[in-house]
Amino acid sequence: MNRFEKVKKYFENGLWNVQRVANAVIKGWITVDEFREITGVVYDV
């Protein structure tokens, strides 16, 4: 399981909120496009 899959799973299971997923973008774990795919929200820097 890669980082994108982990973050998506954590978000879908309610373990991570949108801010936590945004932190994964900042850390370089996922891309801005992957953030949008996971959360349905446009990443706003």
C-alpha positions as CSV (number, residue, x, y, z in Angstrom):
1,M,0.0,0.0,0.0
2,N,1.5,3.3,-1.1
3,R,1.2,6.6,0.8
4,F,-1.8,7.8,-1.4
5,E,-3.7,4.6,-0.6
6,K,-2.9,4.9,3.1
7,V,-4.0,8.6,3.3
8,K,-7.2,7.8,1.3
9,K,-8.0,4.9,3.6
10,Y,-7.4,6.9,6.8
11,F,-9.7,9.7,5.5
12,E,-12.5,7.4,4.3
13,N,-12.5,5.6,7.6
14,G,-12.7,8.9,9.6
15,L,-9.3,8.6,11.1
16,W,-8.0,11.7,9.3
17,N,-9.8,15.0,8.7
18,V,-9.3,17.4,5.8
19,Q,-6.5,19.3,7.6
20,R,-4.6,16.1,8.2
21,V,-4.8,15.2,4.5
22,A,-3.6,18.8,3.7
23,N,-0.6,18.1,6.0
24,A,0.2,15.1,3.9
25,V,0.4,17.4,0.8
26,I,2.8,19.7,2.7
27,K,5.0,16.7,3.7
28,G,5.1,15.5,0.1
29,W,3.2,12.3,0.8
30,I,0.5,13.1,-1.8
31,T,0.0,15.6,-4.6
32,V,-2.5,18.5,-4.8
33,D,-4.5,16.4,-7.3
34,E,-4.5,13.4,-5.0
35,F,-5.8,15.7,-2.2
36,R,-8.7,16.7,-4.4
37,E,-9.4,13.1,-5.3
38,I,-9.4,12.0,-1.7
39,T,-11.3,14.9,-0.1
40,G,-13.4,16.3,-3.0
41,V,-12.1,19.7,-2.0
42,V,-9.8,22.0,-4.0
43,Y,-6.5,22.5,-2.1
44,D,-6.0,26.1,-1.3
45,V,-2.5,27.1,-0.4
